[in-house]
């Protein structure tokens, strides 16, 4: 069994800062007070020019026939582009496919349409387009936004169904051989992947822990005998020949 964590290194932040369209789009979103749309902007640029999708495609090819579950802090659609099916993935920090009212009305949670996302992406790149494509809340008639952690009143109900599926899968790892593969996970959201993975690795006597991270690669003392760590960017590691 494979428990996989995909973290912040797959957001390719350093790369994005070198792209004029991202820099300009991010400035427009900051001016418009729309941080919820930053993942949408990043998604389009990474899909077209980044390396994360190619790296994840290689990972998917290696484990697609295994019993695995993947949890990610990324809010872009890179996992979908790489081929990972939605029933094997959970994204607790939000996703592009769902929207909510900025006021947090529980009944406002809904899916987004591809046309809505495309319209917003073009508007962001133009630097002066309308950012109202997601419509208004059916309850309080306030503005709708992407359902993600950038919102002050983030509706976590957006991922609860996936979370239930994830926890059921985790229960099945008890007393089973499980490879815990933590890739590019920093400390932005340590309670989502990093700390829970360490706990699972510690308590499961049959677990083997692999941590790959450019900076935060050290294993805890309790995991030294049960795993390995590599001081390498996770995207670079996956793209190495014959790494998996």
C-alpha positions in Angstrom: 0.0 0.0 0.0 1.2 3.5 -0.8 0.3 6.6 1.1 1.5 9.6 -0.9 1.8 13.3 0.1 2.3 16.0 -2.5 3.3 19.4 -1.1 4.4 22.9 -1.8 7.3 22.2 -4.1 4.8 21.2 -6.7 3.4 24.7 -6.7 6.6 25.8 -8.5 6.6 29.2 -6.8 10.1 30.2 -7.8 9.3 29.3 -11.4 6.1 31.3 -11.3 7.8 34.4 -10.1 9.9 34.4 -13.3 6.8 34.4 -15.5 5.6 37.9 -16.5 2.0 36.8 -16.9 2.0 35.4 -13.4 3.6 38.4 -11.8 1.2 40.7 -13.6 -1.9 38.5 -12.9 -1.0 38.2 -9.2 -0.6 42.0 -8.9 -4.1 42.4 -10.5 -5.6 39.9 -8.1 -4.0 41.6 -5.1 -5.4 44.9 -6.3 -8.8 43.3 -6.7 -8.6 41.5 -3.3 -9.1 38.1 -5.0 -6.5 35.8 -3.5 -8.8 32.8 -4.0 -8.0 33.1 -7.8 -4.3 32.7 -7.4 -4.4 28.9 -7.8 -6.4 29.3 -11.0 -3.7 31.7 -12.4 -0.9 29.3 -11.3 -2.8 26.3 -12.8 -2.8 27.7 -16.3 0.9 28.7 -16.4 2.1 25.5 -14.7 0.1 23.3 -17.1 1.6 25.2 -20.1 5.2 25.8 -19.0 5.9 24.1 -15.7 7.4 20.7 -14.8 5.1 19.5 -12.1 2.7 17.7 -14.4 5.4 15.7 -16.1 6.9 14.7 -12.8 3.5 13.6 -11.5 2.8 11.7 -14.7 5.9 9.6 -14.0 4.7 9.0 -10.5 1.2 7.9 -11.7 2.7 5.5 -14.2 4.7 3.9 -11.4 1.8 3.4 -8.9 -1.4 3.4 -10.9 -1.9 -0.3 -10.5 -1.0 -0.3 -6.7 -3.3 0.2 -3.7 -2.6 3.9 -3.0 -4.1 7.1 -1.8 -2.8 10.6 -2.4 -3.3 13.7 -0.3 -2.1 17.1 -1.6 -1.9 20.7 -0.3 -1.8 22.0 -3.9 -5.0 23.6 -5.1 -4.3 23.4 -8.9 -5.4 20.6 -11.2 -1.9 19.2 -11.7 -2.9 15.8 -10.3 -5.8 15.6 -12.7 -3.6 16.5 -15.6 -1.2 13.8 -14.6 -3.9 11.1 -14.7 -4.8 10.6 -11.0 -8.5 9.7 -10.6 -10.5 11.8 -8.2 -11.5 8.9 -6.0 -7.8 8.3 -5.0 -7.1 12.0 -4.2 -7.9 14.4 -1.5 -7.1 18.2 -1.5 -8.0 19.6 1.9 -6.8 23.1 1.0 -9.3 23.5 -1.7 -9.8 22.8 -5.4 -10.6 24.7 -8.6 -13.8 22.6 -9.2 -15.7 24.1 -6.3 -17.0 27.5 -5.3 -18.6 29.1 -2.3 -20.0 32.4 -1.0 -17.3 34.7 0.5 -19.6 35.0 3.6 -19.4 31.3 4.2 -23.0 30.4 3.5 -23.1 26.6 3.8 -25.8 26.2 1.2 -23.7 28.1 -1.4 -21.1 25.3 -2.0 -21.3 24.3 -5.6 -19.3 23.1 -8.5 -17.6 25.4 -11.0 -17.9 25.1 -14.8 -14.9 24.9 -17.1 -16.3 27.9 -19.0 -16.3 29.9 -15.7 -12.7 29.0 -15.0 -11.6 29.8 -18.6 -13.3 33.2 -18.5 -11.7 34.1 -15.2 -8.3 33.0 -16.4 -8.5 35.2 -19.4 -9.7 38.1 -17.3 -6.8 37.8 -14.9 -4.2 37.6 -17.7 -5.7 40.7 -19.3 -5.2 42.6 -16.1 -8.5 44.5 -16.4 -11.2 41.9 -17.0 -14.3 41.2 -14.8 -13.7 38.7 -12.0 -17.4 38.0 -11.5 -17.8 34.8 -13.6 -18.6 32.7 -10.5 -21.9 34.6 -9.9 -23.6 35.5 -6.7 -24.6 33.5 -3.6 -28.1 32.1 -3.9 -28.6 32.7 -0.2 -27.2 36.1 0.7 -26.5 37.3 -2.9 -22.9 38.2 -2.0 -20.0 37.3 -4.3 -19.0 33.7 -5.0 -15.3 32.7 -4.9 -13.3 29.6 -5.4 -13.6 27.2 -2.4 -10.0 27.3 -1.0 -8.0 28.1 2.1 -7.3 31.7 0.9 -10.9 32.6 2.0 -11.4 33.8 5.6 -14.6 31.7 5.8 -13.3 28.6 3.9 -16.0 25.9 3.7 -14.2 22.7 4.6 -17.4 20.8 3.6 -16.0 21.0 0.1 -13.6 18.1 0.8 -15.4 16.2 3.6 -16.7 13.4 1.3 -13.1 12.8 0.1 -11.9 13.0 3.7 -14.2 10.2 4.7 -13.0 8.0 1.8 -9.4 8.8 2.8 -9.9 7.9 6.5 -11.5 4.6 5.5 -8.5 3.8 3.3 -6.1 4.7 6.2 -7.9 2.3 8.5 -7.1 -0.4 6.0 -3.4 0.2 6.4 -3.3 -1.1 10.0 -0.9 -4.0 10.3 -0.2 -3.8 6.6 3.0 -3.0 4.8 2.7 0.6 3.7 5.2 2.8 1.9 4.8 6.4 3.0 6.0 8.7 0.2 6.2 12.3 1.2 7.2 14.6 -1.7 8.0 18.3 -1.5 6.0 18.9 1.7 7.1 22.0 3.6 5.6 23.6 6.7 2.9 25.8 5.3 0.2 23.3 6.4 2.0 20.8 8.6 -1.1 19.4 10.2 -2.4 18.3 6.7 0.5 15.9 5.6 3.8 16.3 7.5 2.8 15.6 11.1 0.1 13.0 10.4 2.4 11.1 8.1 5.1 11.0 10.8 2.5 9.7 13.2 1.4 7.0 10.9 5.0 6.0 10.2 5.8 5.8 13.9 2.8 3.7 14.9 2.6 1.3 12.0 5.4 -1.2 12.6 5.3 -2.3 9.0 5.6 1.2 7.5 8.6 2.5 5.5 9.0 6.3 5.2 10.5 8.2 2.3 10.8 11.9 2.5 12.1 14.0 -0.4 12.5 17.7 0.1 15.0 20.3 -1.0 15.3 22.0 2.4 13.2 20.2 5.0 14.3 16.7 4.4 15.3 15.5 7.9 13.5 12.6 9.4 12.4 12.6 13.1 14.5 10.5 15.5 11.7 8.0 15.7 11.7 7.4 12.0 15.5 7.1 11.4 15.4 3.3 11.5 12.2 3.1 9.4 12.9 5.3 6.5 15.2 7.4 4.2 15.3 11.1 3.3 16.7 12.8 0.3 17.8 16.5 0.1 16.4 17.0 -3.3 13.6 19.0 -4.9 10.7 16.5 -5.3 10.1 17.4 -8.9 13.7 16.9 -9.8 13.7 13.6 -8.0 10.7 12.3 -9.9 12.1 13.4 -13.2 15.4 11.5 -12.7 15.8 8.5 -14.9 14.7 5.2 -13.4 14.0 6.7 -10.0 10.8 4.7 -9.7 
